[in-house]
């Protein structure tokens, strides 16, 4: 799930830069924290998934 979040939100961050920031800067800065938080959640879920796989394979 973490990898899926990273893929979707990385592409969303590109569209944020390419479209939102140039069209409406105020709205773009409102969306930026959502993108950053979602990327952080994706990174954390990916970390937990990798850590969980390592723990289950070493037992």
Residue pairs with C-beta under 8 A, 6 or more apart in sequence:
1 45
1 49
2 41
2 42
2 43
2 44
2 45
2 46
2 47
2 48
2 49
3 42
3 46
3 49
4 42
5 38
5 39
5 41
5 42
5 45
6 39
6 42
6 43
6 46
9 35
9 38
9 39
9 42
10 39
12 35
12 38
13 35
13 39
16 28
16 31
16 32
16 35
20 27
20 28
20 31
21 28
